[in-house]
Amino acid sequence: MIVLFCMIAGAVYGGWRAKRRGGNGFDAAQYAAVFAIIGAIVGLFVTIGVERLL
């Protein structure tokens, strides 16, 4: 669940960042994909950390 949330949040942030920098739709899609992958990796580590604490 945490991984999915971080992935969606990363995709939204990446698309917003690309549009803010003046990119077109392809740029927004690429930024969204990259930030979604980064968000998924961060979410994975957060999930592992939470599971180890509980």
C-alpha distance matrix in Angstrom:
0.0 3.8 5.4 5.2 6.3 8.7 9.9 10.8 12.3 14.2 15.5 16.7 18.3 19.9 21.4 22.7 24.2 26.0 27.4 28.6 30.4 32.2 30.5 30.7 28.1 27.9 27.4 24.5 22.9 23.5 22.2 19.0 18.5 19.4 17.2 14.2 15.0 15.6 12.3 10.5 12.9 12.6 8.8 9.8 12.5 10.8 8.6 12.0 13.8 12.0 12.4 16.0 16.8 15.9
3.8 0.0 3.8 5.5 5.1 6.1 8.5 10.0 10.5 12.1 14.2 15.4 16.3 18.0 20.0 21.0 22.1 24.2 25.9 26.6 28.3 30.4 29.0 29.6 27.4 27.2 26.2 23.4 22.2 22.4 20.6 17.8 17.5 17.7 15.2 12.7 13.4 13.2 9.8 8.6 10.6 9.4 5.7 7.6 9.7 7.6 6.4 10.2 11.3 9.9 11.4 14.5 15.0 15.0
5.4 3.8 0.0 3.8 5.5 5.2 6.0 8.7 9.9 10.4 12.2 14.3 15.2 16.2 18.3 19.9 20.7 22.3 24.3 25.4 26.7 28.8 26.9 27.5 25.2 24.5 23.6 21.2 19.6 19.5 18.1 15.3 14.4 14.6 12.6 9.8 10.0 10.3 7.4 5.2 7.6 7.6 4.2 5.6 8.8 8.1 7.2 10.3 12.2 11.9 12.9 15.7 17.0 17.3
5.2 5.5 3.8 0.0 3.8 5.5 5.0 6.2 8.5 9.8 10.6 12.3 14.1 15.2 16.6 18.3 19.8 21.2 22.8 24.2 25.8 27.4 25.5 25.6 23.0 22.7 22.3 19.5 17.7 18.3 17.2 13.9 13.3 14.5 12.5 9.2 10.5 11.6 8.5 6.9 10.3 10.6 7.6 9.3 12.5 11.7 10.7 13.9 15.8 15.1 16.0 19.1 20.1 20.1
6.3 5.1 5.5 3.8 0.0 3.8 5.4 5.3 6.0 8.5 9.9 10.7 12.1 14.1 15.5 16.5 18.1 20.0 21.3 22.3 24.3 26.1 24.7 25.1 22.8 23.0 22.2 19.1 18.0 18.8 17.0 13.8 14.2 15.1 12.3 9.7 11.8 12.0 8.4 8.3 11.5 10.6 7.8 10.7 13.1 11.4 11.2 14.8 15.8 14.8 16.5 19.5 19.9 20.0
8.7 6.1 5.2 5.5 3.8 0.0 3.8 5.5 5.0 5.9 8.5 9.9 10.3 11.9 14.2 15.2 16.0 18.1 19.9 20.6 22.2 24.4 23.0 23.8 21.9 21.7 20.4 17.6 16.8 16.9 14.8 12.1 12.4 12.4 9.4 7.5 9.2 8.6 4.8 5.8 8.6 7.3 5.5 8.9 10.8 9.6 10.5 13.7 14.5 14.3 16.4 18.8 19.4 20.2
9.9 8.5 6.0 5.0 5.4 3.8 0.0 3.8 5.5 5.1 6.2 8.7 9.9 10.5 12.3 14.2 15.2 16.5 18.5 19.8 21.1 22.9 21.0 21.5 19.2 18.8 17.8 15.2 13.8 13.9 12.4 9.4 9.1 9.8 7.6 4.5 6.6 7.5 4.6 4.7 8.3 8.7 7.4 9.8 12.5 12.2 12.7 15.5 17.0 17.1 18.6 21.2 22.2 22.9
10.8 10.0 8.7 6.2 5.3 5.5 3.8 0.0 3.8 5.4 5.1 6.2 8.5 9.8 10.7 12.3 14.1 15.5 16.7 18.2 20.1 21.5 19.8 20.0 17.6 17.8 17.1 14.0 12.9 14.0 12.5 8.9 9.8 11.4 9.0 6.3 9.6 10.6 7.7 8.5 12.1 12.0 10.5 13.3 15.9 15.0 15.4 18.6 19.8 19.4 21.1 23.9 24.6 24.9
12.3 10.5 9.9 8.5 6.0 5.0 5.5 3.8 0.0 3.8 5.5 5.2 6.1 8.5 10.0 10.6 12.1 14.3 15.5 16.3 18.3 20.3 19.2 20.0 18.1 18.7 17.3 14.0 13.9 14.8 12.3 9.4 11.2 11.8 8.5 7.4 10.6 10.3 7.2 9.5 12.4 11.2 10.3 13.8 15.5 14.3 15.4 18.7 19.2 18.9 21.2 23.7 23.9 24.7
14.2 12.1 10.4 9.8 8.5 5.9 5.1 5.4 3.8 0.0 3.8 5.5 5.1 6.0 8.5 9.8 10.3 12.1 14.2 15.1 16.4 18.5 17.1 18.2 16.6 16.5 14.7 12.0 11.8 11.8 9.2 6.9 8.4 8.2 4.7 4.6 7.7 7.1 5.0 8.0 10.4 9.8 10.1 13.1 14.7 14.3 15.9 18.6 19.3 19.7 21.9 24.0 24.7 25.8
15.5 14.2 12.2 10.6 9.9 8.5 6.2 5.1 5.5 3.8 0.0 3.8 5.4 5.1 6.2 8.5 9.8 10.7 12.4 14.1 15.5 16.9 15.0 15.4 13.4 13.4 12.2 9.2 8.5 9.4 7.5 4.1 6.1 7.6 5.4 4.5 8.2 9.1 7.9 9.8 12.7 12.9 12.9 15.5 17.7 17.5 18.6 21.3 22.5 22.7 24.6 27.0 27.8 28.7
16.7 15.4 14.3 12.3 10.7 9.9 8.7 6.2 5.2 5.5 3.8 0.0 3.8 5.5 5.3 6.1 8.5 10.1 10.8 12.2 14.4 15.7 14.5 15.0 13.2 14.3 13.0 9.4 9.9 11.6 9.3 6.4 9.5 10.9 8.3 8.1 11.9 12.2 10.4 12.8 15.7 15.2 14.9 18.1 19.9 19.1 20.4 23.4 24.1 24.0 26.2 28.7 29.0 29.8
18.3 16.3 15.2 14.1 12.1 10.3 9.9 8.5 6.1 5.1 5.4 3.8 0.0 3.8 5.5 5.1 6.0 8.6 10.0 10.3 12.3 14.4 13.7 15.2 14.3 15.0 12.8 9.8 11.2 11.8 8.5 7.1 10.3 10.4 7.3 8.7 12.0 11.2 9.9 13.1 15.2 14.2 14.8 18.0 19.3 18.5 20.4 23.2 23.5 23.7 26.3 28.3 28.5 29.8
19.9 18.0 16.2 15.2 14.1 11.9 10.5 9.8 8.5 6.0 5.1 5.5 3.8 0.0 3.8 5.4 5.1 6.2 8.6 9.8 10.7 12.6 11.2 12.7 11.8 11.9 9.5 6.9 8.2 8.2 4.8 4.3 7.6 7.4 5.4 7.6 10.4 10.1 10.1 13.0 14.8 14.6 15.7 18.5 19.8 19.8 21.7 24.1 24.7 25.4 27.7 29.6 30.3 31.6
21.4 20.0 18.3 16.6 15.5 14.2 12.3 10.7 10.0 8.5 6.2 5.3 5.5 3.8 0.0 3.8 5.4 5.2 6.3 8.6 10.0 10.9 9.3 10.0 8.7 9.8 8.0 4.5 6.4 8.1 5.8 4.8 8.6 9.8 8.5 9.8 13.0 13.4 13.1 15.6 17.9 17.9 18.5 21.3 23.0 22.8 24.4 27.0 27.8 28.2 30.4 32.6 33.2 34.3
22.7 21.0 19.9 18.3 16.5 15.2 14.2 12.3 10.6 9.8 8.5 6.1 5.1 5.4 3.8 0.0 3.8 5.5 5.2 6.1 8.7 10.1 9.8 11.2 10.9 12.6 10.5 7.3 10.1 11.5 8.7 8.3 12.1 12.7 10.7 12.4 15.6 15.3 14.6 17.6 19.8 19.1 19.8 22.9 24.2 23.6 25.4 28.3 28.6 28.8 31.3 33.4 33.6 34.8
24.2 22.1 20.7 19.8 18.1 16.0 15.2 14.1 12.1 10.3 9.8 8.5 6.0 5.1 5.4 3.8 0.0 3.8 5.5 5.1 6.3 8.8 8.8 11.3 11.9 12.8 9.7 7.7 10.8 11.0 7.7 8.7 12.2 11.7 10.0 12.7 15.3 14.4 14.4 17.7 19.2 18.5 19.9 22.8 23.7 23.4 25.7 28.1 28.3 29.0 31.6 33.3 33.6 35.2
26.0 24.2 22.3 21.2 20.0 18.1 16.5 15.5 14.3 12.1 10.7 10.1 8.6 6.2 5.2 5.5 3.8 0.0 3.8 5.4 5.2 6.5 5.3 7.8 8.7 9.4 6.2 4.9 8.5 8.6 6.3 8.2 11.3 11.2 10.7 13.3 15.6 15.4 16.1 18.9 20.5 20.4 21.8 24.5 25.7 25.8 27.8 30.1 30.6 31.5 33.8 35.6 36.2 37.7
27.4 25.9 24.3 22.8 21.3 19.9 18.5 16.7 15.5 14.2 12.4 10.8 10.0 8.6 6.3 5.2 5.5 3.8 0.0 3.8 5.4 5.1 5.1 6.9 8.1 10.2 8.0 6.2 9.9 11.3 9.5 10.5 13.9 14.5 13.7 15.8 18.6 18.6 18.7 21.5 23.4 23.2 24.2 27.1 28.4 28.2 30.1 32.7 33.1 33.6 36.1 38.0 38.4 39.7
28.6 26.6 25.4 24.2 22.3 20.6 19.8 18.2 16.3 15.1 14.1 12.2 10.3 9.8 8.6 6.1 5.1 5.4 3.8 0.0 3.8 5.4 7.4 10.1 11.8 13.7 10.9 9.5 13.2 14.0 11.5 12.8 16.3 16.2 14.9 17.4 20.1 19.4 19.4 22.7 24.3 23.5 24.8 27.8 28.7 28.3 30.5 33.1 33.1 33.7 36.4 38.1 38.2 39.7
30.4 28.3 26.7 25.8 24.3 22.2 21.1 20.1 18.3 16.4 15.5 14.4 12.3 10.7 10.0 8.7 6.3 5.2 5.4 3.8 0.0 3.8 5.8 9.4 11.9 12.9 9.7 9.7 13.3 13.2 11.0 13.3 16.3 15.7 15.1 18.1 20.2 19.4 20.2 23.4 24.5 24.1 25.8 28.6 29.3 29.3 31.7 33.9 34.0 35.0 37.6 39.1 39.4 41.2
32.2 30.4 28.8 27.4 26.1 24.4 22.9 21.5 20.3 18.5 16.9 15.7 14.4 12.6 10.9 10.1 8.8 6.5 5.1 5.4 3.8 0.0 3.8 6.7 9.9 11.4 9.0 9.4 13.0 13.5 12.3 14.4 17.3 17.3 17.2 19.8 22.0 21.8 22.6 25.5 26.9 26.8 28.3 31.0 32.0 32.1 34.2 36.5 36.9 37.7 40.2 41.9 42.4 43.9
30.5 29.0 26.9 25.5 24.7 23.0 21.0 19.8 19.2 17.1 15.0 14.5 13.7 11.2 9.3 9.8 8.8 5.3 5.1 7.4 5.8 3.8 0.0 3.8 6.8 7.7 5.3 6.5 9.8 10.2 9.7 11.9 14.4 14.7 15.2 17.5 19.6 19.9 20.9 23.4 24.9 25.3 26.7 29.1 30.5 30.8 32.7 35.0 35.7 36.6 38.8 40.6 41.3 42.8
30.7 29.6 27.5 25.6 25.1 23.8 21.5 20.0 20.0 18.2 15.4 15.0 15.2 12.7 10.0 11.2 11.3 7.8 6.9 10.1 9.4 6.7 3.8 0.0 3.8 5.6 5.3 6.3 8.8 10.1 10.7 12.2 14.4 15.6 16.5 18.1 20.3 21.2 22.0 24.1 26.1 26.7 27.8 30.1 31.8 32.2 33.7 36.1 37.1 37.8 39.8 41.9 42.7 43.9
28.1 27.4 25.2 23.0 22.8 21.9 19.2 17.6 18.1 16.6 13.4 13.2 14.3 11.8 8.7 10.9 11.9 8.7 8.1 11.8 11.9 9.9 6.8 3.8 0.0 3.8 5.4 5.0 6.1 8.6 9.9 10.3 12.2 14.3 15.2 16.1 18.4 19.9 20.4 22.1 24.4 25.3 26.0 28.1 30.3 30.6 31.7 34.2 35.5 36.0 37.8 40.1 41.1 42.0
27.9 27.2 24.5 22.7 23.0 21.7 18.8 17.8 18.7 16.5 13.4 14.3 15.0 11.9 9.8 12.6 12.8 9.4 10.2 13.7 12.9 11.4 7.7 5.6 3.8 0.0 3.8 5.4 5.0 6.2 8.6 9.7 10.5 12.3 14.1 15.1 16.7 18.4 19.6 21.0 22.9 24.3 25.2 26.9 29.1 29.9 31.0 33.1 34.6 35.5 37.0 39.1 40.4 41.5
27.4 26.2 23.6 22.3 22.2 20.4 17.8 17.1 17.3 14.7 12.2 13.0 12.8 9.5 8.0 10.5 9.7 6.2 8.0 10.9 9.7 9.0 5.3 5.3 5.4 3.8 0.0 3.8 5.4 5.1 6.1 8.4 9.9 10.6 12.1 13.9 15.5 16.5 17.9 19.8 21.4 22.4 23.7 25.7 27.4 28.1 29.6 31.7 32.9 33.9 35.7 37.6 38.7 40.1
24.5 23.4 21.2 19.5 19.1 17.6 15.2 14.0 14.0 12.0 9.2 9.4 9.8 6.9 4.5 7.3 7.7 4.9 6.2 9.5 9.7 9.4 6.5 6.3 5.0 5.4 3.8 0.0 3.8 5.5 5.2 5.9 8.5 9.9 10.4 11.8 14.2 15.2 15.8 17.8 19.9 20.6 21.5 23.8 25.6 26.0 27.4 29.8 30.9 31.6 33.5 35.6 36.5 37.7
22.9 22.2 19.6 17.7 18.0 16.8 13.8 12.9 13.9 11.8 8.5 9.9 11.2 8.2 6.4 10.1 10.8 8.5 9.9 13.2 13.3 13.0 9.8 8.8 6.1 5.0 5.4 3.8 0.0 3.8 5.5 5.0 6.1 8.6 9.9 10.3 12.4 14.2 14.9 16.2 18.5 19.8 20.4 22.2 24.5 25.1 26.1 28.4 29.9 30.6 32.1 34.4 35.6 36.6
23.5 22.4 19.5 18.3 18.8 16.9 13.9 14.0 14.8 11.8 9.4 11.6 11.8 8.2 8.1 11.5 11.0 8.6 11.3 14.0 13.2 13.5 10.2 10.1 8.6 6.2 5.1 5.5 3.8 0.0 3.8 5.4 5.1 6.2 8.6 9.8 10.8 12.4 14.0 15.4 16.9 18.4 19.7 21.2 23.2 24.2 25.5 27.4 28.9 30.0 31.5 33.4 34.8 36.1
22.2 20.6 18.1 17.2 17.0 14.8 12.4 12.5 12.3 9.2 7.5 9.3 8.5 4.8 5.8 8.7 7.7 6.3 9.5 11.5 11.0 12.3 9.7 10.7 9.9 8.6 6.1 5.2 5.5 3.8 0.0 3.8 5.5 5.2 6.0 8.3 9.9 10.5 11.9 14.0 15.5 16.3 17.7 19.8 21.3 22.1 23.7 25.7 26.8 27.9 29.8 31.6 32.7 34.2
19.0 17.8 15.3 13.9 13.8 12.1 9.4 8.9 9.4 6.9 4.1 6.4 7.1 4.3 4.8 8.3 8.7 8.2 10.5 12.8 13.3 14.4 11.9 12.2 10.3 9.7 8.4 5.9 5.0 5.4 3.8 0.0 3.8 5.6 5.3 5.9 8.6 9.8 10.1 11.9 14.2 15.0 15.7 17.9 19.9 20.3 21.6 24.0 25.2 25.9 27.7 29.8 30.9 32.0
18.5 17.5 14.4 13.3 14.2 12.4 9.1 9.8 11.2 8.4 6.1 9.5 10.3 7.6 8.6 12.1 12.2 11.3 13.9 16.3 16.3 17.3 14.4 14.4 12.2 10.5 9.9 8.5 6.1 5.1 5.5 3.8 0.0 3.8 5.6 5.0 6.3 8.7 9.7 10.5 12.5 14.3 15.0 16.4 18.8 19.8 20.7 22.7 24.4 25.3 26.7 28.7 30.2 31.3
19.4 17.7 14.6 14.5 15.1 12.4 9.8 11.4 11.8 8.2 7.6 10.9 10.4 7.4 9.8 12.7 11.7 11.2 14.5 16.2 15.7 17.3 14.7 15.6 14.3 12.3 10.6 9.9 8.6 6.2 5.2 5.6 3.8 0.0 3.8 5.4 5.2 6.3 8.6 9.9 10.9 12.5 14.1 15.5 17.1 18.5 19.9 21.5 22.9 24.4 25.9 27.5 29.0 30.5
17.2 15.2 12.6 12.5 12.3 9.4 7.6 9.0 8.5 4.7 5.4 8.3 7.3 5.4 8.5 10.7 10.0 10.7 13.7 14.9 15.1 17.2 15.2 16.5 15.2 14.1 12.1 10.4 9.9 8.6 6.0 5.3 5.6 3.8 0.0 3.8 5.4 4.9 5.9 8.4 9.8 10.3 11.8 13.9 15.4 16.1 17.8 19.8 20.8 22.0 23.9 25.6 26.7 28.2
14.2 12.7 9.8 9.2 9.7 7.5 4.5 6.3 7.4 4.6 4.5 8.1 8.7 7.6 9.8 12.4 12.7 13.3 15.8 17.4 18.1 19.8 17.5 18.1 16.1 15.1 13.9 11.8 10.3 9.8 8.3 5.9 5.0 5.4 3.8 0.0 3.8 5.4 4.9 6.1 8.6 9.8 10.1 12.1 14.3 14.9 15.9 18.2 19.7 20.4 22.0 24.1 25.4 26.5
15.0 13.4 10.0 10.5 11.8 9.2 6.6 9.6 10.6 7.7 8.2 11.9 12.0 10.4 13.0 15.6 15.3 15.6 18.6 20.1 20.2 22.0 19.6 20.3 18.4 16.7 15.5 14.2 12.4 10.8 9.9 8.6 6.3 5.2 5.4 3.8 0.0 3.8 5.4 5.1 6.3 8.7 9.7 10.5 12.7 14.2 15.1 16.7 18.5 19.9 21.0 22.8 24.5 25.8
15.6 13.2 10.3 11.6 12.0 8.6 7.5 10.6 10.3 7.1 9.1 12.2 11.2 10.1 13.4 15.3 14.4 15.4 18.6 19.4 19.4 21.8 19.9 21.2 19.9 18.4 16.5 15.2 14.2 12.4 10.5 9.8 8.7 6.3 4.9 5.4 3.8 0.0 3.8 5.4 5.2 6.2 8.5 9.9 11.0 12.4 14.2 15.6 16.7 18.4 20.1 21.4 22.9 24.6
12.3 9.8 7.4 8.5 8.4 4.8 4.6 7.7 7.2 5.0 7.9 10.4 9.9 10.1 13.1 14.6 14.4 16.1 18.7 19.4 20.2 22.6 20.9 22.0 20.4 19.6 17.9 15.8 14.9 14.0 11.9 10.1 9.7 8.6 5.9 4.9 5.4 3.8 0.0 3.8 5.4 5.1 5.9 8.4 10.0 10.3 11.9 14.1 15.1 16.1 18.0 19.8 20.9 22.3
10.5 8.6 5.2 6.9 8.3 5.8 4.7 8.5 9.5 8.0 9.8 12.8 13.1 13.0 15.6 17.6 17.7 18.9 21.5 22.7 23.4 25.5 23.4 24.1 22.1 21.0 19.8 17.8 16.2 15.4 14.0 11.9 10.5 9.9 8.4 6.1 5.1 5.4 3.8 0.0 3.8 5.5 4.9 6.0 8.7 9.7 10.2 12.2 14.1 15.0 16.2 18.2 19.9 20.9
12.9 10.6 7.6 10.3 11.5 8.6 8.3 12.1 12.4 10.4 12.7 15.7 15.2 14.8 17.9 19.8 19.2 20.5 23.4 24.3 24.5 26.9 24.9 26.1 24.4 22.9 21.4 19.9 18.5 16.9 15.5 14.2 12.5 10.9 9.8 8.6 6.3 5.2 5.4 3.8 0.0 3.8 5.4 5.0 6.5 8.7 9.8 10.7 12.5 14.3 15.4 16.8 18.7 20.3
12.6 9.4 7.6 10.6 10.6 7.3 8.7 12.0 11.2 9.8 12.9 15.2 14.2 14.6 17.9 19.1 18.5 20.4 23.2 23.5 24.1 26.8 25.3 26.7 25.3 24.3 22.4 20.6 19.8 18.4 16.3 15.0 14.3 12.5 10.3 9.8 8.7 6.2 5.1 5.5 3.8 0.0 3.8 5.4 5.3 6.2 8.6 10.0 10.6 12.3 14.3 15.5 16.7 18.6
8.8 5.7 4.2 7.6 7.8 5.5 7.4 10.5 10.3 10.1 12.9 14.9 14.8 15.7 18.5 19.8 19.9 21.8 24.2 24.8 25.8 28.3 26.7 27.8 26.0 25.2 23.7 21.5 20.4 19.7 17.7 15.7 15.0 14.1 11.8 10.1 9.7 8.5 5.9 4.9 5.4 3.8 0.0 3.8 5.4 5.0 6.0 8.5 9.7 10.4 12.1 14.1 15.3 16.5
9.8 7.6 5.6 9.3 10.7 8.9 9.8 13.3 13.8 13.1 15.5 18.1 18.0 18.5 21.3 22.9 22.8 24.5 27.1 27.8 28.6 31.0 29.1 30.1 28.1 26.9 25.7 23.8 22.2 21.2 19.8 17.9 16.4 15.5 13.9 12.1 10.5 9.9 8.4 6.0 5.0 5.4 3.8 0.0 3.8 5.4 5.1 6.2 8.6 9.9 10.6 12.3 14.4 15.6
12.5 9.7 8.8 12.5 13.1 10.8 12.5 15.9 15.5 14.7 17.7 19.9 19.3 19.8 23.0 24.2 23.7 25.7 28.4 28.7 29.3 32.0 30.5 31.8 30.3 29.1 27.4 25.6 24.5 23.2 21.3 19.9 18.8 17.1 15.4 14.3 12.7 11.0 10.0 8.7 6.5 5.3 5.4 3.8 0.0 3.8 5.4 5.0 6.1 8.6 9.9 10.6 12.4 14.4
10.8 7.6 8.1 11.7 11.4 9.6 12.2 15.0 14.3 14.3 17.5 19.1 18.5 19.8 22.8 23.6 23.4 25.8 28.2 28.3 29.3 32.1 30.8 32.2 30.6 29.9 28.1 26.0 25.1 24.2 22.1 20.3 19.8 18.5 16.1 14.9 14.2 12.4 10.3 9.7 8.7 6.2 5.0 5.4 3.8 0.0 3.8 5.5 5.0 6.1 8.6 9.9 10.6 12.5
8.6 6.4 7.2 10.7 11.2 10.5 12.7 15.4 15.4 15.9 18.6 20.4 20.4 21.7 24.4 25.4 25.7 27.8 30.1 30.5 31.7 34.2 32.7 33.7 31.7 31.0 29.6 27.4 26.1 25.5 23.7 21.6 20.7 19.9 17.8 15.9 15.1 14.2 11.9 10.2 9.8 8.6 6.0 5.1 5.4 3.8 0.0 3.8 5.4 5.1 6.1 8.6 9.9 10.7
12.0 10.2 10.3 13.9 14.8 13.7 15.5 18.6 18.7 18.6 21.3 23.4 23.2 24.1 27.0 28.3 28.1 30.1 32.7 33.1 33.9 36.5 35.0 36.1 34.2 33.1 31.7 29.8 28.4 27.4 25.7 24.0 22.7 21.5 19.8 18.2 16.7 15.6 14.1 12.2 10.7 10.0 8.5 6.2 5.0 5.5 3.8 0.0 3.8 5.5 5.2 6.2 8.7 10.1
13.8 11.3 12.2 15.8 15.8 14.5 17.0 19.8 19.2 19.3 22.5 24.1 23.5 24.7 27.8 28.6 28.3 30.6 33.1 33.1 34.0 36.9 35.7 37.1 35.5 34.6 32.9 30.9 29.9 28.9 26.8 25.2 24.4 22.9 20.8 19.7 18.5 16.7 15.1 14.1 12.5 10.6 9.7 8.6 6.1 5.0 5.4 3.8 0.0 3.8 5.5 5.2 6.3 8.8
12.0 9.9 11.9 15.1 14.8 14.3 17.1 19.4 18.9 19.7 22.7 24.0 23.7 25.4 28.2 28.8 29.0 31.5 33.6 33.7 35.0 37.7 36.6 37.8 36.0 35.5 33.9 31.6 30.6 30.0 27.9 25.9 25.3 24.4 22.0 20.4 19.9 18.4 16.1 15.0 14.3 12.3 10.4 9.9 8.6 6.1 5.1 5.5 3.8 0.0 3.8 5.5 5.2 6.4
12.4 11.4 12.9 16.0 16.5 16.4 18.6 21.1 21.2 21.9 24.6 26.2 26.3 27.7 30.4 31.3 31.6 33.8 36.1 36.4 37.6 40.2 38.8 39.8 37.8 37.0 35.7 33.5 32.1 31.5 29.8 27.7 26.7 25.9 23.9 22.0 21.0 20.1 18.0 16.2 15.4 14.3 12.1 10.6 9.9 8.6 6.1 5.2 5.5 3.8 0.0 3.8 5.4 5.3
16.0 14.5 15.7 19.1 19.5 18.8 21.2 23.9 23.7 24.0 27.0 28.7 28.3 29.6 32.6 33.4 33.3 35.6 38.0 38.1 39.1 41.9 40.6 41.9 40.1 39.1 37.6 35.6 34.4 33.4 31.6 29.8 28.7 27.5 25.6 24.1 22.8 21.4 19.8 18.2 16.8 15.5 14.1 12.3 10.6 9.9 8.6 6.2 5.2 5.5 3.8 0.0 3.8 5.5
16.8 15.0 17.0 20.1 19.9 19.4 22.2 24.6 23.9 24.7 27.8 29.0 28.5 30.3 33.2 33.6 33.6 36.2 38.4 38.2 39.4 42.4 41.3 42.7 41.1 40.4 38.7 36.5 35.6 34.8 32.7 30.9 30.2 29.0 26.7 25.4 24.5 22.9 20.9 19.9 18.7 16.7 15.3 14.4 12.4 10.6 9.9 8.7 6.3 5.2 5.4 3.8 0.0 3.8
15.9 15.0 17.3 20.1 20.0 20.2 22.9 24.9 24.7 25.8 28.7 29.8 29.8 31.6 34.3 34.8 35.2 37.7 39.7 39.7 41.2 43.9 42.8 43.9 42.0 41.5 40.1 37.7 36.6 36.1 34.2 32.0 31.3 30.5 28.2 26.5 25.8 24.6 22.3 20.9 20.3 18.6 16.5 15.6 14.4 12.5 10.7 10.1 8.8 6.4 5.3 5.5 3.8 0.0
